[in-house]
Amino acid sequence: MDIRIDDLTGSEVAELVREHLQGMSLHSPLESMHALGLESLRKPEITFWSAWEGDELVGCGALRELDAQHGEIKSMRTSLSHLRKGVAKRVLQHIMEETKQRGYRRLSLETGSTDAFDPARRLYASFGFHYCEPFSDYIEDPNSVFMTNEL
């Protein structure tokens, strides 16, 4: 799998981000949806990676710098045609390696609290993430859970 920094200009990536937003809207009320669109992902504090197998886009993920020691995982998504093939695990490993290279001491995330997000929560827990209080600009929300990993 080739994981590379992406400028979010390709049609395949745009479609995967749209798929991500649509999927989130099915399981989270609008006021609880924290997924980012293309323009928001192009901010300087966000690094976005796309994951490819040959010429096929299989997933993506992003890292937002909250401060010099704290990062946030954003936009983790596996293409629907590649679910349960280890894509998310590999993208998460890549993001965590980058986090350590940057010298962050903490990596956090927000995800949904419903059953639809159970596979994501299990994946993060398997990498040492544990539940925490809201961080950054997040507030308590029954549709969200917050997880962190002290590196």
C-alpha positions in Angstrom: 0.0 0.0 0.0 1.3 3.4 -1.0 0.4 6.1 1.5 1.3 9.6 0.3 0.6 13.2 1.1 -2.3 14.4 -1.0 -3.2 17.9 -2.2 -7.0 17.0 -2.4 -7.3 18.0 -6.0 -7.9 14.5 -7.6 -11.4 13.4 -8.4 -10.9 10.0 -6.6 -10.0 11.8 -3.4 -12.9 14.3 -3.8 -15.3 11.4 -4.2 -13.9 9.5 -1.1 -14.3 12.7 1.0 -17.9 13.1 -0.3 -18.5 9.4 0.6 -17.1 10.1 4.1 -19.3 13.1 4.6 -22.3 11.2 3.4 -21.6 8.3 5.7 -21.2 10.5 8.7 -24.5 12.2 7.9 -26.3 8.9 8.0 -25.1 8.2 11.6 -24.7 11.6 13.2 -27.0 14.6 13.5 -25.7 17.7 11.7 -24.8 19.5 15.0 -22.7 16.5 16.0 -20.9 15.9 12.7 -17.3 17.0 12.9 -16.1 15.5 9.5 -14.3 18.0 7.3 -15.0 18.8 3.6 -12.3 19.4 1.0 -11.8 23.1 1.7 -11.4 22.6 5.5 -8.9 19.8 4.9 -6.7 22.1 2.9 -5.8 24.3 5.9 -2.1 24.6 6.7 -2.4 22.9 10.1 -3.8 19.7 8.4 -1.8 17.0 6.6 -3.9 14.7 4.4 -2.8 11.3 3.2 -4.4 9.1 0.5 -3.7 5.4 0.5 -3.4 3.6 -2.8 -3.1 0.0 -4.1 -1.8 0.5 -7.6 -4.0 3.1 -9.2 -6.9 2.5 -6.9 -7.7 4.7 -3.9 -8.4 2.5 -0.9 -8.5 5.0 2.0 -7.4 8.3 3.5 -6.6 10.0 6.8 -5.5 13.3 8.1 -3.5 14.8 11.0 -4.4 18.2 12.4 -1.9 20.0 14.5 -3.6 21.4 17.6 -0.3 22.7 19.1 3.3 21.7 19.1 2.7 18.6 21.2 -0.8 17.6 20.4 -2.3 16.3 17.1 -5.8 15.2 16.1 -6.8 12.4 13.7 -9.3 13.6 11.1 -11.0 12.1 8.1 -10.1 8.4 8.5 -12.0 6.6 5.8 -11.7 3.3 4.0 -13.3 3.0 0.5 -16.4 0.9 0.7 -15.0 -1.6 -1.7 -12.0 -2.2 0.6 -13.5 -2.5 4.0 -12.0 -5.1 6.4 -8.8 -5.5 4.4 -6.5 -3.6 6.9 -6.6 -0.2 5.2 -7.6 1.7 8.3 -5.1 -0.1 10.4 -2.3 0.8 8.0 -3.4 4.5 7.6 -3.6 4.8 11.4 -0.1 3.3 11.8 1.2 5.8 9.2 -0.4 8.8 11.1 1.0 7.5 14.4 4.5 7.3 12.9 4.2 10.8 11.6 3.0 12.0 15.0 6.0 10.5 16.7 8.4 12.1 14.1 6.8 15.5 14.8 7.5 15.0 18.5 3.9 15.2 19.6 3.2 13.9 23.0 -0.5 13.3 22.5 -2.7 12.2 19.7 -6.5 12.6 20.1 -9.7 12.0 18.1 -13.4 12.4 18.0 -15.7 9.7 16.7 -19.3 8.7 16.9 -20.9 7.0 19.9 -23.4 4.8 18.1 -23.0 1.2 17.1 -22.1 2.2 13.5 -18.8 3.6 14.9 -18.0 0.5 17.0 -15.4 -0.8 14.5 -13.5 2.5 14.6 -13.5 2.7 18.4 -12.2 -0.9 18.6 -9.4 -0.1 16.1 -8.4 3.0 18.1 -8.5 1.1 21.4 -6.3 -1.6 19.8 -3.6 1.1 19.2 -3.7 2.3 22.8 -6.3 5.0 22.6 -8.6 5.4 25.6 -11.6 7.5 26.3 -11.1 11.1 27.5 -12.9 14.4 28.0 -13.5 16.7 25.0 -10.4 18.4 23.8 -9.6 21.5 21.7 -12.9 23.2 20.8 -15.1 20.1 21.3 -17.9 20.0 23.9 -19.8 17.1 25.5 -22.1 15.6 23.0 -24.1 12.3 23.4 -23.3 11.5 19.8 -19.6 11.8 20.2 -16.8 10.1 22.1 -13.3 11.4 22.5 -10.2 9.2 22.7 -6.6 10.0 23.3 -3.2 8.3 23.3 -0.3 9.7 25.3 2.7 9.0 23.2 
